[in-house]
Structures are given as structure tokens and as C-alpha cells.
């Protein structure tokens, strides 16, 4: 199941800090960073954007895991 979190955070000296909730269990995430100063996207629009994003199938996920395992064995 895909999890999504939307936060607006301040950039401090070119860095951002994101505190994830305990219930967020993903071990790998995709970041999409948008300027909040210029964005008028509502929470509903952002949710629509996320829901219409392409999803990885279970087969694609498994293939990536197998390739990663193979590469790790070659180290």
C-alpha cells in the first residue's frame, strides 16, 4: 500500500528536515520538492496528483529487489 505525507517545511541553509510519523513504514521514498511560496495547490489537488502518479507493480518491485540483491552479492 502506498503511503503519502504532505508537509510544508522551511529551508534552512539549503537543508530541509522531515520528521516521519512512527506509522510511516516505508523504507524507501520518492521526494517531490515544490516551492510552497509559489504553489497554490490545495491538499485535494495534491492528493489527486499523487493518486494519478504511476504505480509500480508487485512484479516490478520484486524484479528491482532481485537485481539489488544480485548487485549486493557482487560487492
N, C-alpha and C positions, 0 to 999 in steps of 0.2 A: 504494500500500500504506500502510495506516495504521500509524503508529509510536506507541508509548506508553512513557512513562517514569514510574516512581513513585519519589518521593523524599520523605523527611521532613526538613524544614529548620526552623531556628529563625527566629522573627520577631524582628528587632532594630529597635527604634524604629519599629514599624509597617511595616517593609520586609522583603522576602524576596529572596534572591539564588539563582538556579538556574543552575548550570553544565551546559550540554548537551554530551553527547559529540560528538566530531567526526563520527561516523557518523549522527547525527541530522540529516537533510537537510531537514526541513520548514521552509518559510519563514513559515508562519502556524500558530499553535497555539491550542487551547482550554484554558483553565485551569479546573480544578475544585478549589477550595481547601476542604479539610476540616480540622477541628481534630483533630490527632493525639492530643491529650490525652484526648479523649473517644471516640476511634474504636477499636473492637476489630476492625475489618475486616482480615481476613487478606489476604495477597497473592493467594491464589486467589479470594477473594470480590471483590477489586478487579478482577482480570482478568475475572471473569465480568461485573461491572458494565460494564467497557469494551467487552467483546465484544457485549453486548446493547444498547449505545447505538446510536441511529440513525446510519446512514452516508449520506453524500452521494453520489449517483450521479455518474458522469462527466458526464452531461448537465447536472446541476445545477451542478457545478463549472465547466463550460465557460460556462454562462449567467452565472454570477457574474463570471468573468473578462472576458466581453464587456461586461457592464454597468460593471465597474470601468474598463475601457479607455475606454468611452464617456464616463464621468464625468471621467476624466483629460484627455480631449481638450477638454472644456468649460471647463476651468480657465483 
